[in-house]
Amino acid sequence: MGSNKYELDVAKINKVVEIMQGEFERDSDQLVMPVLYLMATILVASETNK
């Protein structure tokens, strides 16, 4: 299990998170950020591994 078969583009994930952040209010940041990263990661991963 040493190798990671999912090569994730971190820059792409960060970009998606940035874009999605704009859709949410600033005051909900504490709760929203981990969720945004999770959603962005899934999005990028599914895009990458088609």
PDB file of N, CA, C, O and CB in Angstrom:
ATOM      1  N   MET A   1       0.816  -1.207   0.000  1.00  0.00           N
ATOM      2  CA  MET A   1       0.000   0.000   0.000  1.00  0.00           C
ATOM      3  C   MET A   1       0.856   1.266   0.000  1.00  0.00           C
ATOM      4  O   MET A   1       0.362   2.360   0.274  1.00  0.00           O
ATOM      5  CB  MET A   1      -0.926   0.001   1.204  1.00  0.00           C
ATOM      6  N   GLY A   2       2.123   1.107  -0.305  1.00  0.00           N
ATOM      7  CA  GLY A   2       3.025   2.242  -0.241  1.00  0.00           C
ATOM      8  C   GLY A   2       2.687   3.367  -1.192  1.00  0.00           C
ATOM      9  O   GLY A   2       2.752   4.539  -0.820  1.00  0.00           O
ATOM     10  N   SER A   3       2.323   3.020  -2.429  1.00  0.00           N
ATOM     11  CA  SER A   3       2.119   4.073  -3.425  1.00  0.00           C
ATOM     12  C   SER A   3       0.682   4.582  -3.417  1.00  0.00           C
ATOM     13  O   SER A   3      -0.269   3.826  -3.216  1.00  0.00           O
ATOM     14  CB  SER A   3       2.480   3.561  -4.815  1.00  0.00           C
ATOM     15  N   ASN A   4       0.558   5.874  -3.641  1.00  0.00           N
ATOM     16  CA  ASN A   4      -0.748   6.507  -3.684  1.00  0.00           C
ATOM     17  C   ASN A   4      -1.221   6.521  -5.132  1.00  0.00           C
ATOM     18  O   ASN A   4      -0.622   7.190  -5.974  1.00  0.00           O
ATOM     19  CB  ASN A   4      -0.699   7.949  -3.090  1.00  0.00           C
ATOM     20  N   LYS A   5      -2.282   5.795  -5.427  1.00  0.00           N
ATOM     21  CA  LYS A   5      -2.710   5.717  -6.826  1.00  0.00           C
ATOM     22  C   LYS A   5      -3.453   6.978  -7.270  1.00  0.00           C
ATOM     23  O   LYS A   5      -3.637   7.220  -8.463  1.00  0.00           O
ATOM     24  CB  LYS A   5      -3.601   4.497  -7.032  1.00  0.00           C
ATOM     25  N   TYR A   6      -3.871   7.769  -6.293  1.00  0.00           N
ATOM     26  CA  TYR A   6      -4.531   9.023  -6.628  1.00  0.00           C
ATOM     27  C   TYR A   6      -3.531  10.159  -6.572  1.00  0.00           C
ATOM     28  O   TYR A   6      -3.095  10.561  -5.493  1.00  0.00           O
ATOM     29  CB  TYR A   6      -5.709   9.294  -5.682  1.00  0.00           C
ATOM     30  N   GLU A   7      -3.171  10.675  -7.729  1.00  0.00           N
ATOM     31  CA  GLU A   7      -2.287  11.837  -7.774  1.00  0.00           C
ATOM     32  C   GLU A   7      -3.172  13.073  -7.763  1.00  0.00           C
ATOM     33  O   GLU A   7      -3.834  13.382  -8.753  1.00  0.00           O
ATOM     34  CB  GLU A   7      -1.346  11.811  -9.043  1.00  0.00           C
ATOM     35  N   LEU A   8      -3.179  13.775  -6.640  1.00  0.00           N
ATOM     36  CA  LEU A   8      -4.048  14.934  -6.530  1.00  0.00           C
ATOM     37  C   LEU A   8      -3.291  16.220  -6.842  1.00  0.00           C
ATOM     38  O   LEU A   8      -2.156  16.423  -6.410  1.00  0.00           O
ATOM     39  CB  LEU A   8      -4.658  15.007  -5.136  1.00  0.00           C
ATOM     40  N   ASP A   9      -3.947  17.063  -7.591  1.00  0.00           N
ATOM     41  CA  ASP A   9      -3.381  18.356  -7.938  1.00  0.00           C
ATOM     42  C   ASP A   9      -3.776  19.358  -6.852  1.00  0.00           C
ATOM     43  O   ASP A   9      -4.879  19.904  -6.861  1.00  0.00           O
ATOM     44  CB  ASP A   9      -3.867  18.828  -9.349  1.00  0.00           C
ATOM     45  N   VAL A  10      -2.853  19.586  -5.922  1.00  0.00           N
ATOM     46  CA  VAL A  10      -3.143  20.430  -4.773  1.00  0.00           C
ATOM     47  C   VAL A  10      -3.468  21.861  -5.195  1.00  0.00           C
ATOM     48  O   VAL A  10      -4.353  22.497  -4.622  1.00  0.00           O
ATOM     49  CB  VAL A  10      -1.967  20.426  -3.811  1.00  0.00           C
ATOM     50  N   ALA A  11      -2.762  22.352  -6.179  1.00  0.00           N
ATOM     51  CA  ALA A  11      -3.018  23.709  -6.657  1.00  0.00           C
ATOM     52  C   ALA A  11      -4.442  23.822  -7.193  1.00  0.00           C
ATOM     53  O   ALA A  11      -5.128  24.823  -6.984  1.00  0.00           O
ATOM     54  CB  ALA A  11      -2.001  24.101  -7.748  1.00  0.00           C
ATOM     55  N   LYS A  12      -4.868  22.766  -7.890  1.00  0.00           N
ATOM     56  CA  LYS A  12      -6.217  22.754  -8.446  1.00  0.00           C
ATOM     57  C   LYS A  12      -7.243  22.739  -7.315  1.00  0.00           C
ATOM     58  O   LYS A  12      -8.254  23.440  -7.368  1.00  0.00           O
ATOM     59  CB  LYS A  12      -6.415  21.534  -9.378  1.00  0.00           C
ATOM     60  N   ILE A  13      -6.967  21.926  -6.288  1.00  0.00           N
ATOM     61  CA  ILE A  13      -7.867  21.859  -5.137  1.00  0.00           C
ATOM     62  C   ILE A  13      -7.976  23.224  -4.467  1.00  0.00           C
ATOM     63  O   ILE A  13      -9.072  23.685  -4.151  1.00  0.00           O
ATOM     64  CB  ILE A  13      -7.377  20.805  -4.125  1.00  0.00           C
ATOM     65  N   ASN A  14      -6.822  23.868  -4.254  1.00  0.00           N
ATOM     66  CA  ASN A  14      -6.830  25.186  -3.619  1.00  0.00           C
ATOM     67  C   ASN A  14      -7.621  26.195  -4.436  1.00  0.00           C
ATOM     68  O   ASN A  14      -8.325  27.040  -3.883  1.00  0.00           O
ATOM     69  CB  ASN A  14      -5.407  25.686  -3.420  1.00  0.00           C
ATOM     70  N   LYS A  15      -7.500  26.101  -5.761  1.00  0.00           N
ATOM     71  CA  LYS A  15      -8.224  27.012  -6.643  1.00  0.00           C
ATOM     72  C   LYS A  15      -9.733  26.795  -6.493  1.00  0.00           C
ATOM     73  O   LYS A  15     -10.503  27.749  -6.386  1.00  0.00           O
ATOM     74  CB  LYS A  15      -7.788  26.808  -8.118  1.00  0.00           C
ATOM     75  N   VAL A  16     -10.135  25.530  -6.486  1.00  0.00           N
ATOM     76  CA  VAL A  16     -11.558  25.213  -6.330  1.00  0.00           C
ATOM     77  C   VAL A  16     -12.080  25.730  -4.990  1.00  0.00           C
ATOM     78  O   VAL A  16     -13.176  26.284  -4.908  1.00  0.00           O
ATOM     79  CB  VAL A  16     -11.791  23.689  -6.442  1.00  0.00           C
ATOM     80  N   VAL A  17     -11.275  25.538  -3.943  1.00  0.00           N
ATOM     81  CA  VAL A  17     -11.670  26.017  -2.616  1.00  0.00           C
ATOM     82  C   VAL A  17     -11.836  27.539  -2.627  1.00  0.00           C
ATOM     83  O   VAL A  17     -12.797  28.072  -2.072  1.00  0.00           O
ATOM     84  CB  VAL A  17     -10.624  25.598  -1.553  1.00  0.00           C
ATOM     85  N   GLU A  18     -10.890  28.227  -3.262  1.00  0.00           N
ATOM     86  CA  GLU A  18     -10.970  29.686  -3.367  1.00  0.00           C
ATOM     87  C   GLU A  18     -12.278  30.115  -4.015  1.00  0.00           C
ATOM     88  O   GLU A  18     -12.969  31.011  -3.531  1.00  0.00           O
ATOM     89  CB  GLU A  18      -9.783  30.234  -4.167  1.00  0.00           C
ATOM     90  N   ILE A  19     -12.599  29.455  -5.119  1.00  0.00           N
ATOM     91  CA  ILE A  19     -13.820  29.784  -5.849  1.00  0.00           C
ATOM     92  C   ILE A  19     -15.047  29.518  -4.982  1.00  0.00           C
ATOM     93  O   ILE A  19     -15.955  30.346  -4.913  1.00  0.00           O
ATOM     94  CB  ILE A  19     -13.902  28.977  -7.156  1.00  0.00           C
ATOM     95  N   MET A  20     -15.070  28.362  -4.323  1.00  0.00           N
ATOM     96  CA  MET A  20     -16.224  28.002  -3.500  1.00  0.00           C
ATOM     97  C   MET A  20     -16.347  28.893  -2.282  1.00  0.00           C
ATOM     98  O   MET A  20     -17.453  29.171  -1.818  1.00  0.00           O
ATOM     99  CB  MET A  20     -16.130  26.556  -3.066  1.00  0.00           C
ATOM    100  N   GLN A  21     -15.203  29.345  -1.756  1.00  0.00           N
ATOM    101  CA  GLN A  21     -15.221  30.244  -0.599  1.00  0.00           C
ATOM    102  C   GLN A  21     -16.037  31.488  -0.894  1.00  0.00           C
ATOM    103  O   GLN A  21     -16.738  32.003  -0.022  1.00  0.00           O
ATOM    104  CB  GLN A  21     -13.797  30.635  -0.197  1.00  0.00           C
ATOM    105  N   GLY A  22     -15.945  31.966  -2.113  1.00  0.00           N
ATOM    106  CA  GLY A  22     -16.685  33.155  -2.508  1.00  0.00           C
ATOM    107  C   GLY A  22     -18.186  32.973  -2.411  1.00  0.00           C
ATOM    108  O   GLY A  22     -18.932  33.947  -2.310  1.00  0.00           O
ATOM    109  N   GLU A  23     -18.632  31.711  -2.442  1.00  0.00           N
ATOM    110  CA  GLU A  23     -20.059  31.415  -2.397  1.00  0.00           C
ATOM    111  C   GLU A  23     -20.607  31.416  -0.966  1.00  0.00           C
ATOM    112  O   GLU A  23     -21.822  31.414  -0.766  1.00  0.00           O
ATOM    113  CB  GLU A  23     -20.328  30.071  -3.049  1.00  0.00           C
ATOM    114  N   PHE A  24     -19.724  31.419   0.014  1.00  0.00           N
ATOM    115  CA  PHE A  24     -20.161  31.333   1.408  1.00  0.00           C
ATOM    116  C   PHE A  24     -19.842  32.614   2.164  1.00  0.00           C
ATOM    117  O   PHE A  24     -18.914  33.343   1.812  1.00  0.00           O
ATOM    118  CB  PHE A  24     -19.504  30.140   2.101  1.00  0.00           C
ATOM    119  N   GLU A  25     -20.625  32.880   3.212  1.00  0.00           N
ATOM    120  CA  GLU A  25     -20.349  34.041   4.042  1.00  0.00           C
ATOM    121  C   GLU A  25     -19.064  33.832   4.822  1.00  0.00           C
ATOM    122  O   GLU A  25     -18.693  32.707   5.156  1.00  0.00           O
ATOM    123  CB  GLU A  25     -21.516  34.316   4.996  1.00  0.00           C
ATOM    124  N   ARG A  26     -18.400  34.929   5.101  1.00  0.00           N
ATOM    125  CA  ARG A  26     -17.134  34.876   5.831  1.00  0.00           C
ATOM    126  C   ARG A  26     -17.300  34.334   7.255  1.00  0.00           C
ATOM    127  O   ARG A  26     -16.417  33.646   7.767  1.00  0.00           O
ATOM    128  CB  ARG A  26     -16.511  36.259   5.881  1.00  0.00           C
ATOM    129  N   ASP A  27     -18.434  34.645   7.890  1.00  0.00           N
ATOM    130  CA  ASP A  27     -18.569  34.320   9.320  1.00  0.00           C
ATOM    131  C   ASP A  27     -18.742  32.826   9.596  1.00  0.00           C
ATOM    132  O   ASP A  27     -18.695  32.407  10.753  1.00  0.00           O
ATOM    133  CB  ASP A  27     -19.744  35.066   9.897  1.00  0.00           C
ATOM    134  N   SER A  28     -18.938  32.032   8.571  1.00  0.00           N
ATOM    135  CA  SER A  28     -19.113  30.598   8.787  1.00  0.00           C
ATOM    136  C   SER A  28     -17.828  29.831   8.485  1.00  0.00           C
ATOM    137  O   SER A  28     -17.846  28.610   8.332  1.00  0.00           O
ATOM    138  CB  SER A  28     -20.256  30.066   7.921  1.00  0.00           C
ATOM    139  N   ASP A  29     -16.717  30.557   8.401  1.00  0.00           N
ATOM    140  CA  ASP A  29     -15.438  29.964   7.995  1.00  0.00           C
ATOM    141  C   ASP A  29     -15.012  28.731   8.794  1.00  0.00           C
ATOM    142  O   ASP A  29     -14.566  27.738   8.219  1.00  0.00           O
ATOM    143  CB  ASP A  29     -14.374  30.989   8.104  1.00  0.00           C
ATOM    144  N   GLN A  30     -15.151  28.798  10.120  1.00  0.00           N
ATOM    145  CA  GLN A  30     -14.659  27.709  10.967  1.00  0.00           C
ATOM    146  C   GLN A  30     -15.220  26.368  10.515  1.00  0.00           C
ATOM    147  O   GLN A  30     -14.489  25.383  10.413  1.00  0.00           O
ATOM    148  CB  GLN A  30     -15.023  27.963  12.433  1.00  0.00           C
ATOM    149  N   LEU A  31     -16.498  26.336  10.250  1.00  0.00           N
ATOM    150  CA  LEU A  31     -17.162  25.095   9.879  1.00  0.00           C
ATOM    151  C   LEU A  31     -16.996  24.786   8.398  1.00  0.00           C
ATOM    152  O   LEU A  31     -16.852  23.627   8.009  1.00  0.00           O
ATOM    153  CB  LEU A  31     -18.634  25.167  10.230  1.00  0.00           C
ATOM    154  N   VAL A  32     -17.016  25.819   7.583  1.00  0.00           N
ATOM    155  CA  VAL A  32     -17.064  25.642   6.130  1.00  0.00           C
ATOM    156  C   VAL A  32     -15.753  25.156   5.532  1.00  0.00           C
ATOM    157  O   VAL A  32     -15.766  24.334   4.616  1.00  0.00           O
ATOM    158  CB  VAL A  32     -17.452  26.929   5.480  1.00  0.00           C
ATOM    159  N   MET A  33     -14.623  25.647   6.028  1.00  0.00           N
ATOM    160  CA  MET A  33     -13.346  25.339   5.374  1.00  0.00           C
ATOM    161  C   MET A  33     -13.047  23.844   5.195  1.00  0.00           C
ATOM    162  O   MET A  33     -12.717  23.424   4.086  1.00  0.00           O
ATOM    163  CB  MET A  33     -12.244  25.955   6.158  1.00  0.00           C
ATOM    164  N   PRO A  34     -13.152  23.035   6.247  1.00  0.00           N
ATOM    165  CA  PRO A  34     -12.870  21.603   6.061  1.00  0.00           C
ATOM    166  C   PRO A  34     -13.808  20.968   5.040  1.00  0.00           C
ATOM    167  O   PRO A  34     -13.406  20.107   4.258  1.00  0.00           O
ATOM    168  CB  PRO A  34     -12.984  20.864   7.393  1.00  0.00           C
ATOM    169  N   VAL A  35     -15.052  21.403   5.061  1.00  0.00           N
ATOM    170  CA  VAL A  35     -16.042  20.868   4.119  1.00  0.00           C
ATOM    171  C   VAL A  35     -15.685  21.267   2.696  1.00  0.00           C
ATOM    172  O   VAL A  35     -15.783  20.456   1.775  1.00  0.00           O
ATOM    173  CB  VAL A  35     -17.459  21.366   4.472  1.00  0.00           C
ATOM    174  N   LEU A  36     -15.273  22.515   2.519  1.00  0.00           N
ATOM    175  CA  LEU A  36     -14.873  22.978   1.191  1.00  0.00           C
ATOM    176  C   LEU A  36     -13.689  22.172   0.667  1.00  0.00           C
ATOM    177  O   LEU A  36     -13.670  21.767  -0.495  1.00  0.00           O
ATOM    178  CB  LEU A  36     -14.520  24.471   1.228  1.00  0.00           C
ATOM    179  N   TYR A  37     -12.703  21.945   1.532  1.00  0.00           N
ATOM    180  CA  TYR A  37     -11.541  21.170   1.105  1.00  0.00           C
ATOM    181  C   TYR A  37     -11.926  19.745   0.740  1.00  0.00           C
ATOM    182  O   TYR A  37     -11.417  19.183  -0.230  1.00  0.00           O
ATOM    183  CB  TYR A  37     -10.484  21.156   2.198  1.00  0.00           C
ATOM    184  N   LEU A  38     -12.828  19.166   1.525  1.00  0.00           N
ATOM    185  CA  LEU A  38     -13.293  17.815   1.246  1.00  0.00           C
ATOM    186  C   LEU A  38     -13.994  17.777  -0.113  1.00  0.00           C
ATOM    187  O   LEU A  38     -13.702  16.917  -0.944  1.00  0.00           O
ATOM    188  CB  LEU A  38     -14.241  17.322   2.363  1.00  0.00           C
ATOM    189  N   MET A  39     -14.912  18.706  -0.330  1.00  0.00           N
ATOM    190  CA  MET A  39     -15.651  18.756  -1.583  1.00  0.00           C
ATOM    191  C   MET A  39     -14.713  18.990  -2.763  1.00  0.00           C
ATOM    192  O   MET A  39     -14.835  18.345  -3.804  1.00  0.00           O
ATOM    193  CB  MET A  39     -16.714  19.850  -1.528  1.00  0.00           C
ATOM    194  N   ALA A  40     -13.779  19.918  -2.589  1.00  0.00           N
ATOM    195  CA  ALA A  40     -12.835  20.233  -3.655  1.00  0.00           C
ATOM    196  C   ALA A  40     -11.962  19.031  -3.991  1.00  0.00           C
ATOM    197  O   ALA A  40     -11.691  18.751  -5.159  1.00  0.00           O
ATOM    198  CB  ALA A  40     -11.961  21.420  -3.258  1.00  0.00           C
ATOM    199  N   THR A  41     -11.526  18.322  -2.949  1.00  0.00           N
ATOM    200  CA  THR A  41     -10.672  17.156  -3.154  1.00  0.00           C
ATOM    201  C   THR A  41     -11.418  16.076  -3.928  1.00  0.00           C
ATOM    202  O   THR A  41     -10.876  15.487  -4.863  1.00  0.00           O
ATOM    203  CB  THR A  41     -10.180  16.603  -1.809  1.00  0.00           C
ATOM    204  N   ILE A  42     -12.653  15.821  -3.539  1.00  0.00           N
ATOM    205  CA  ILE A  42     -13.460  14.818  -4.231  1.00  0.00           C
ATOM    206  C   ILE A  42     -13.675  15.226  -5.686  1.00  0.00           C
ATOM    207  O   ILE A  42     -13.565  14.408  -6.599  1.00  0.00           O
ATOM    208  CB  ILE A  42     -14.817  14.626  -3.521  1.00  0.00           C
ATOM    209  N   LEU A  43     -13.981  16.495  -5.880  1.00  0.00           N
ATOM    210  CA  LEU A  43     -14.207  17.016  -7.225  1.00  0.00           C
ATOM    211  C   LEU A  43     -12.984  16.816  -8.111  1.00  0.00           C
ATOM    212  O   LEU A  43     -13.084  16.277  -9.213  1.00  0.00           O
ATOM    213  CB  LEU A  43     -14.570  18.495  -7.165  1.00  0.00           C
ATOM    214  N   VAL A  44     -11.836  17.254  -7.620  1.00  0.00           N
ATOM    215  CA  VAL A  44     -10.597  17.159  -8.388  1.00  0.00           C
ATOM    216  C   VAL A  44     -10.214  15.700  -8.607  1.00  0.00           C
ATOM    217  O   VAL A  44      -9.763  15.322  -9.688  1.00  0.00           O
ATOM    218  CB  VAL A  44      -9.458  17.908  -7.673  1.00  0.00           C
ATOM    219  N   ALA A  45     -10.398  14.886  -7.573  1.00  0.00           N
ATOM    220  CA  ALA A  45     -10.044  13.466  -7.667  1.00  0.00           C
ATOM    221  C   ALA A  45     -10.892  12.772  -8.728  1.00  0.00           C
ATOM    222  O   ALA A  45     -10.365  12.010  -9.538  1.00  0.00           O
ATOM    223  CB  ALA A  45     -10.225  12.771  -6.302  1.00  0.00           C
ATOM    224  N   SER A  46     -12.190  13.025  -8.732  1.00  0.00           N
ATOM    225  CA  SER A  46     -13.058  12.352  -9.694  1.00  0.00           C
ATOM    226  C   SER A  46     -12.774  12.844 -11.109  1.00  0.00           C
ATOM    227  O   SER A  46     -12.904  12.097 -12.079  1.00  0.00           O
ATOM    228  CB  SER A  46     -14.535  12.577  -9.336  1.00  0.00           C
ATOM    229  N   GLU A  47     -12.388  14.110 -11.210  1.00  0.00           N
ATOM    230  CA  GLU A  47     -12.031  14.689 -12.500  1.00  0.00           C
ATOM    231  C   GLU A  47     -10.736  14.055 -13.025  1.00  0.00           C
ATOM    232  O   GLU A  47     -10.619  13.724 -14.205  1.00  0.00           O
ATOM    233  CB  GLU A  47     -11.874  16.224 -12.381  1.00  0.00           C
ATOM    234  N   THR A  48      -9.785  13.901 -12.127  1.00  0.00           N
ATOM    235  CA  THR A  48      -8.451  13.408 -12.478  1.00  0.00           C
ATOM    236  C   THR A  48      -8.466  11.942 -12.870  1.00  0.00           C
ATOM    237  O   THR A  48      -7.737  11.534 -13.774  1.00  0.00           O
ATOM    238  CB  THR A  48      -7.497  13.614 -11.322  1.00  0.00           C
ATOM    239  N   ASN A  49      -9.285  11.149 -12.204  1.00  0.00           N
ATOM    240  CA  ASN A  49      -9.219   9.700 -12.364  1.00  0.00           C
ATOM    241  C   ASN A  49     -10.286   9.126 -13.299  1.00  0.00           C
ATOM    242  O   ASN A  49     -10.672   7.965 -13.166  1.00  0.00           O
ATOM    243  CB  ASN A  49      -9.341   9.052 -11.028  1.00  0.00           C
ATOM    244  N   LYS A  50     -10.754   9.934 -14.234  1.00  0.00           N
ATOM    245  CA  LYS A  50     -11.739   9.454 -15.205  1.00  0.00           C
ATOM    246  C   LYS A  50     -11.075   8.507 -16.180  1.00  0.00           C
ATOM    247  O   LYS A  50     -11.733   7.989 -17.082  1.00  0.00           O
ATOM    248  CB  LYS A  50     -12.393  10.629 -15.958  1.00  0.00           C
TER     249      LYS A  50
END
